[in-house]
Amino acid sequence: MNPFDLASLLLASAGVAFFFAGALGLLRFPDVFCRLHALTKADNLGLGLIIIAAMLQLSSPAQWLKLGLIWLLVMISGAVTCHLVARRARRVDARLAKRSAPHDAHR
């Protein structure tokens, strides 16, 4: 096993761990805003680690660029989707957990 294979294995394993943490946060956190935060942050980092692990196994810069563009598109679509869900939750006045700060705490 060469160093690139080992690094790919470690990065992919860390990426899967972040995906698992995001899924666990989605199931365990008390309100929609905390769940969105956990899911988007952990999944973007997990996908990034898996993409980097895949890049280490590829030889062509064109393939690296394609994987980088996929990661970028997923991050953009995740951010837009998260924003839309959070905005809708705020409009319908979704319940916050008792431990969470109120919507208007920053005003």
C-alpha positions as CSV (number, residue, x, y, z in Angstrom):
1,M,0.0,0.0,0.0
2,N,1.6,3.3,-1.1
3,P,1.2,6.6,0.8
4,F,-1.5,7.9,-1.6
5,D,-3.6,4.8,-0.9
6,L,-3.2,5.2,2.8
7,A,-4.0,9.0,2.6
8,S,-7.1,8.2,0.5
9,L,-8.3,5.6,2.9
10,L,-7.9,8.0,5.9
11,L,-9.5,10.9,4.1
12,A,-12.5,8.8,2.9
13,S,-12.9,7.3,6.4
14,A,-13.0,10.8,7.9
15,G,-15.5,11.9,5.2
16,V,-17.8,9.0,6.1
17,A,-17.4,9.9,9.8
18,F,-18.5,13.4,9.0
19,F,-21.5,12.2,7.0
20,F,-22.5,10.0,9.9
21,A,-22.2,12.9,12.3
22,G,-24.4,15.1,10.1
23,A,-27.0,12.3,9.9
24,L,-26.9,11.9,13.7
25,G,-27.3,15.7,14.1
26,L,-30.3,15.6,11.8
27,L,-31.9,13.0,14.0
28,R,-30.9,14.2,17.4
29,F,-30.9,18.0,17.4
30,P,-34.0,19.7,18.8
31,D,-35.1,22.2,16.2
32,V,-35.0,22.8,12.4
33,F,-32.2,25.5,12.6
34,C,-29.8,23.3,14.6
35,R,-30.5,20.4,12.3
36,L,-29.8,22.4,9.2
37,H,-26.6,23.7,10.7
38,A,-25.4,20.2,11.6
39,L,-26.4,18.7,8.3
40,T,-25.0,21.3,5.9
41,K,-21.6,21.8,7.7
42,A,-20.9,18.1,8.3
43,D,-22.0,16.9,4.8
44,N,-20.0,19.6,3.0
45,L,-16.9,18.7,4.9
46,G,-17.5,15.0,4.5
47,L,-18.0,15.3,0.8
48,G,-14.9,17.5,0.5
49,L,-12.8,14.8,2.3
50,I,-14.2,12.1,0.0
51,I,-13.5,14.2,-3.1
52,I,-9.9,14.8,-2.0
53,A,-9.5,11.1,-1.3
54,A,-10.8,10.3,-4.8
55,M,-8.5,13.0,-6.3
56,L,-5.5,11.3,-4.8
57,Q,-6.4,8.1,-6.8
58,L,-6.8,9.9,-10.2
59,S,-4.0,10.9,-12.5
60,S,-5.7,13.5,-14.8
61,P,-6.0,17.2,-13.9
62,A,-9.3,17.2,-16.0
63,Q,-10.7,14.6,-13.6
64,W,-9.6,16.6,-10.6
65,L,-11.4,19.7,-12.1
66,K,-14.6,17.7,-12.6
67,L,-14.6,16.5,-9.0
68,G,-13.9,20.0,-7.8
69,L,-16.8,21.3,-9.8
70,I,-19.1,18.6,-8.4
71,W,-18.1,19.6,-4.9
72,L,-18.6,23.3,-5.6
73,L,-22.1,22.7,-7.1
74,V,-23.1,20.5,-4.2
75,M,-21.9,23.2,-1.7
76,I,-23.8,25.9,-3.6
77,S,-27.0,23.9,-3.9
78,G,-26.7,22.9,-0.2
79,A,-26.4,26.5,0.9
80,V,-29.4,27.6,-1.3
81,T,-31.5,24.7,0.0
82,C,-30.6,25.4,3.6
83,H,-31.4,29.0,3.2
84,L,-34.8,28.2,1.7
85,V,-35.7,25.7,4.4
86,A,-34.6,28.1,7.1
87,R,-36.6,31.0,5.6
88,R,-39.7,28.9,5.3
89,A,-39.3,27.7,8.9
90,R,-39.0,31.3,10.1
91,R,-42.1,32.3,8.1
92,V,-44.3,29.6,9.6
93,D,-42.8,30.4,13.0
94,A,-41.3,27.0,13.5
95,R,-40.8,26.1,17.2
96,L,-37.4,26.6,18.6
97,A,-36.0,24.3,21.3
98,K,-36.0,25.9,24.7
99,R,-32.2,26.0,24.7
100,S,-32.0,27.8,21.3
101,A,-31.7,31.6,21.0
102,P,-34.9,33.3,19.6
103,H,-35.0,34.5,16.0
104,D,-34.8,38.1,16.8
105,A,-31.9,37.9,19.3
106,H,-29.5,39.8,17.0
107,R,-31.7,42.8,16.4
